[in-house]
Amino acid sequence: MKNALISRNAASSSPRRETSACGLRIGGFEPFSTVDYPGRLAAVIFCQGCPLRCGYCHNPDLIPVRPTGSLSFEDVLSAIDLRKGFLDAVVFSGGEPLAQGAVIPAMTAIRRHGFELGLHTAGTNPAMLEATLPLVSWVGFDVKAPFDGYHGVTGVDAGAKARRSLEILVKSGVPFEVRTTVWPERIGKSEICMITSMLREMGVRRYALQEARTPGRKRCPGGEALDDAAFISGTAAMFEEFEVRRAS
Ligand code: SF4
């Protein structure tokens, strides 16, 4: 998932306590983003911890399950409240937000404070996805590889859970997009063809291909898949909405 802007100074202390959400492990906070929730100005909470080990992960600091640090949920909530009237939404990103049970009370608190909710997930926990969807207005869902080929990209056999999660998401009616990070070492044209035909069968309508960034935020060009205009136009024709996102 995307880079976390660690802005500990942006969050101020508050006497208010959202006790049930206090255990949320937060690795970063971005107070204003125009790119994490389509059409909304959103704050982004980067949850700490991820069960995947994507070979291209540009933000490996968010992978370890560390205890809650100096950036607490109550501080982040106070920082969000200060921006009421400017912010439309709050996005839970990661890491993997659905790896933490505390994300449910945290999302409930954010909703109670009057914000729409977005979620970025790789679908590693179908039960948690099902539990959070009633709170969420939009989901950005990462499909990392063909479902039977997750290990080569993520280091974990997480494809069956990702497939189950996507089935739940499609059925829920919550608006969403699916995106795949193009990592030419493992994800090229043939893998993208396998992914897109699976997505079509499952009823996915919005899809994006995005270039990877490697550790150090170095751009990893999408290679022949993204440079082939005919291939891209054939992929676009399979979906109602399609986008290629180049890393700047
Ligand atoms: S899902 Fe992959 S890219 Fe995103 S934080 Fe986890 S290991 Fe990194």
Boltz pocket constraint, residues with backbone or C-beta under 6 A from the ligand:
constraints:
  - pocket:
      binder: B
      contacts: [[A, 1], [A, 50], [A, 51], [A, 52], [A, 53], [A, 54], [A, 56], [A, 57], [A, 58], [A, 59], [A, 60], [A, 62], [A, 63], [A, 94], [A, 95], [A, 96], [A, 122]]
      max_distance: 6.0
